[in-house]
């Protein structure tokens, strides 16, 4: 196994990836790999639980997060389903594919009459104070529907996600730009981020329709708009599969409209960065992980010269720049050289820490844009960090790979990062015994 890793890393370096730092993996035994692999499977099985307002077990976020969040739970459950052939049956627990179906439906069945989806389905109930969306639930539902081959689920997902898009158009485009607005910090799921300095965590009266006054909101957001673009692409595919040809074309047209707006309005060529636009029309110049979320939905087309230049600038000056986002342990939530990076790193911080959620989401875009060798480096470094701690925490220091602050472990995204990365690095066959 050690030889396989050395061979892989030589291949990565030869392919032109960033230099691989010496990691702890060379001193870690096969038994440690096996123990961590098994612990990740146990962690995920233990996080399959019931929640109020839904009658089937869903995948919990885990650790201190007692429920499933729309920004990440459906995506995590999809990744869990994609690993199903490596997950041994657990008595009393549904199979990963069923868990993924349940986790999506927990949001769909609790949709309000006006189309709003809860931002979480929690052990304490349903919550509505922000939209908190990142990976489009429509996109993960579409991928899942192809695995399930269940037209009833597809129709349910299409109906729910169409109504959610209508809600966003009605309540989150108050400036009439065609882009999606953030009203509060938690809309983007970036807790404690300097990007949102001076902005309330949630919306007034715990209702996402309500925009705070006297703050730098509503803002036009690259990540929320990219999420909506990705959702519309998925809705077009769903409509086509359901035989709704006219609707499919309408979704395609709407997706293309918001895609162009993201590139026209939210890209700053001077800084090679995507930024929020404040109500006064100025960029909010904090280089955040929103720069990863735009490529995550494949907003830039490499076949188009102008858009290829945007991606290349973003990649070279930000995402793959070791002074910005390509840290020793990628990808920090704020660029290393941004003056707003929060040091020392506190707990649950999107102010600089490299988050397991960001690592898991890298699978959605790095290979698509031809960055396979760099993804392999990133996967190796995250496996290194997880093997050293031997449990599954939320975030790490991008400079050292040390997980930051105390965490009880049991965090589903980190367990999924280890399993999926180990699988892609070629370890699954030998560890899954």
N, C-alpha and C positions, 0 to 999 in steps of 0.2 A: 504493500500500500504506500509506504514512504517513497519507494522508487517511482510509483505512478505519479505521485505529487511532484517529485523533482522533475520528472520528464515533462509533465504538464507545464510547470513554471518555466522551464527552458524554452518550451514551445511558445509560451505567451511572450516572453522577452524577445525571442527571435522575430515574433510577429509585429514588434514595434510598440508594445504596451509600455506603460510607465514602469520604471525599475521597481521590482518587487523588493520590499524591505525584508530583512531577515525576520522571520516570525517564529512564534513558539511552536508552530506545527512540527518542525523538524525534531523536536524533543518529545512530542506527544505520542504516546503509545497507541497501538491499534485498539487496545482495550478501552482507552479513553474515548476514542472515536465511537466505538460501539456503545459505550455507556451513555454518551451524550445523544446519540441517535435514538436509543431506546427511551431516554428521558424525554426527548421531544415528542415522541409518539404518546407517551403517558400523559404529558402536559396537555396535548390537544384532546385526547380522550376525556381527560378530567374537566376540560373547558366546554364540553358538550352538555348543556344544561337547559332546563326549562326556564322561561321567563313569564311574567304576567302578560295577559292579553294575547297569548298565543299558546296553542295546545301541544306543540311538538318541540323537541330539543333543538336549540340553535348553538352556533359556535360563539362562545363568549370571547371578548377581548383578553380576558384573563388578568392576572396580577391584581391591581386595585380596581380594575374596570369590570364592573359586574353587569355585563350585558353586551349588546352588539350595537355598533354605531354605523350609520349609513355610509360614512366616508371610507370605512375600511372593512366592516364585517362581511358584506357580500363578497368582496374581493378575496378576503382571507378564506372564506368558505369555499370559493371556487378553486383556489390553490390547493386546499385540502382535498377536494374532489379529484384534482389532477394528480394527486399523489396516491390515489386510492389503491393502486396495485401494490403499494408498499406498506399499507396500513393493515395490520392483522385485525380480524374481528374482535370486538370487545363485547362481552356479554352485557346485555342491557342497554347498549348504545347503538344508535342507527349507523349505517355505513356512511362514509364521507359524502357520497353523492346525495344521499337523503338529507344529511346535515346541511349541505349547500342549498338544496331546494327549500328547506325549512327556514334557513337564515334569510333568504330573499323574501319568502312569503310572509315572514313576520312583519316586514315593512308594508307589503302590499295590502294585507288584510286589515291593517290599522290605518290606512290612508283616510284622511278626512274627506268630507263631502266636497270641499272646494278643491281637492287635488293635492293638498299638502301631505307629504310623507313625514313621519316622525324622524327626528335626527338620530334618535336611539330608541331601542326597545330594551329597557333596563329592568333590573331586579326591583327597582322602586316604581316602575311604571313607564309611561310614554312621555316624551318631552318634545317641546315645540319651539323653544326659544331661539333657535338658529337653524340654518339650513345644513351646515356642516357636511358638505359633499366634496369628495376628491375623485376617487375612481368612480366612473358613472355606474350606477346600479343597473341602468339599461344595458350597458356593455357587458357586465358580468352575467346578467340574466340571459342575454343573447348567447354568450358562450356556453352557459350552463344548459340552455334549452337544446343546443346541439348535442350535448352529452346525454341528456335525459331522453331526447326524442319523444317529448310529451307535448302535444299541441295545446292541451288545456293550460299547462304552465306557460307556454309561449303566449297564448292569448291573454292570460291574466297579466303577465309581465308587460305586454304591449299596452294594454289598457291603462295600467297603473303608471307606467313611465310616460305615456302620452299626457295623462292628466297632470303629472308632476311638471312636465315641461310647460304646460299651459299656466300652471301656478307661478312658475318662475317668470314667465313673460308678463304676467299680470302684476306681480308684486315686487319683482327684482329688476325692473327696467324703468325706474321712475324718471330717469333722465332722458328716456326715449332714444338711446343710442343703438339698441340692438344687442348690446353686451350685457353681461350679468353683473349685478352689483352686490357688494358686501356691505352689510349694515353693522357688523360687530366682529370681534376677534375670532370667536368660535365658528363663524360661518366657514372659515377655511381650515378649521381644525388645528391651527397653529398657536397653541396655548403659549403664553408668555413670550411672544415674539416681538422684537422691537419694531417690526413692520407695522404693528398695531398699537404703538405707544399712544396713550391718551384716548383710546377707543374702548368702549365698554366690552366686556366679555360676551354678554348675550344681549338680546334685544329687550326693550322695555316691556314689562308685564309678561315676560317669558313667551312672547309671541313674535315669531320671525317676520311678521308683516310690518312690525313697528320699527321705524328707524330712529335711533337716538338723535337728539338735537344738540347743537353746540360742539359737535365733533367733526373730524375730517371724513365724514361719511354722508351719503353713499359713495362708495368708490367703485370704479370700473376695475374688475379683477381679471388678470390673465388666467389664473388657475381655475376659478369658477366658470369663466367663459369657455376654457378648454374642456372642462368636464361636460359642459352643455353641448359643445361641438361633438365630443365623443359619444354622448348619449344619442344625439340626433343621427349620427352615422349608424348606430346600432338599431335605432327605431326604424330607419329605412330598411335595414336588412330584415328586421322582424316583419315589417309590413309586406315586404316582397314574399317572405316565406308563408305569410298568411293569405296571399293572393290579393293584397290590396295595392295594386300597381300605382294608382294615382297618388295614394298616400305615401308610398315609398318614394316617389319622385319629389313630392312636397318636402319630405324630411331631408332628402339629399340637397335640395335647393336651400333649405333653411340652414343646414349644416355648413354649406359652402359660404353662405352669407356671414355667419358669425366667425368662421375661420378667417376670412379676409379681414374682418374688423379687428380681430386679435392682432394680426400682423401690422395693420395700418395704424392702430390707435395705441397699442400697449407695448410695442417694441421701441426701445431707445437705442438707436444705432451708435450713438456716441459712447455709451457705456456697454454695449453688447449685452443688454439685459432686458427682460420683461419686467415691467413695473405696474403697480396700481396707478390709476389716475384719480386724483382728488377732485372734489366738487369744483375747485377753482381752475381745473384743467391742467394742473401741474403733475409731474411724476412724483410719486413717493419713492425716493431714491434709497431704498434698502434692498440689497441683493439677497433675495430669499430663495428658498427651495421651490417657490413658484416657477423658477427657471427650469426645474425638472418636470414639472407637471404639464407644461405646454408640450414638450416632445412626447410625454407619456401618452397623449392622445393623437400623436402623429400629425400635428397641426402643420408643420413645415413639410413641403413636398420636395424631395431631392431632385426630382425630374425638372423642376422649374428653377432657372438660374438664380433669380432674386431670392427665392426662398431657401435655396441651397446655401447662398451666401449668409443668410441669417443664421441658419443652423450651424454652419462652420464657424461663424464668429462667436456664437453662443458656446459652442464646444471648446474652441481654442482659447478664448479669453475668460471664460467662466467655468464651465462644467469640468473641463480637463486641465485647467490651470491649477498647479499645485499651490499657488498663493491664494486661490479663491475656493473652488469647491472640490478639486481633486486632492483632498487631504490624504494623509497616510492611510486613514480609514474613511473612505468616502461614504456618503456625501453629506457634509454639514448642512444644517438647516439655514444658516446664514454664512455667506462667504467669509473665509478666514480673514481676509484683508479688509472686510467692511468694518468701519469704525463702530458699528452698532452691535458687533458680535459680543455676546454676553459672557464675560469671564469674571470669576470662576463659574463653571457650568452648574446651574442649579438643577433640581429634579424636574422632570416633565418640561423640558425647555426646547422650544422651537427657536431659541435665540442663538443657536450655534451647534448644539449636540448633533451627532449623526444618529438618526432615528432608524430603528428596525423597519418601520413602515416605509421609509424612503428607500431602503435597501430592497425590500420586497417589491416595491413598485418599479424599480429599475428594470425588472424582467419585462416590463411592458414597452420599453423603448430602446434600450441600448443595443440589442441585437438588430432591431428593426432599422436603426440608423448605421449599422455596420460596425458597431463597437464591441464585437464579441470578445476580442482579446482583452480589452479593458474591463469588460464585465467579469471575465475570469479572474483578473487581478482583484477586483472588488470582492468577488465571492470568496476568494482565498483569505482575504484579510478579515472578513466578517466571521468566517469559520474559525480562523485563528483566535479572534477575540472571544467567541462563544466557548470554544474548547478550553480556554484559559480559565474562564469563570465557572464553567460547568453547570450553568443554569440559564434561564431565558428572561433577560431584562429588556427594558424599553430603549435605552439610548446609551451611546458611548462617546468618549472624548475623541474627536477626529484626529488629534495629534498622537495619542498614545494607545488607542484601542481599549482603554480601561472603561468599563461600564461605570456610569457616574451616579453618585449618591446611593442611598440604600433603596433596595427594591426587593419585594418578597419573591420575585421570580414568577414563573408560570404565565408569561406573556405570550399569547398565541402568535403574534407577528414574528417574534424572534425565533420561536420554535419552528415556524414555517420557513423562515429564512435559512435556518440550519439544514432542515430536511431538503428543501428545494435546491439550495446551493450545493450541498453534498452530493445530491443526485446529479446535478449538471456537471460537477467536477469529476464524476465517474466513480463515486464511492458507494452508491446505493446497493449494488449487487452484493458486495462483500459485507456491508453493514446490516443488511436486512436478512439476517439468518437467525 
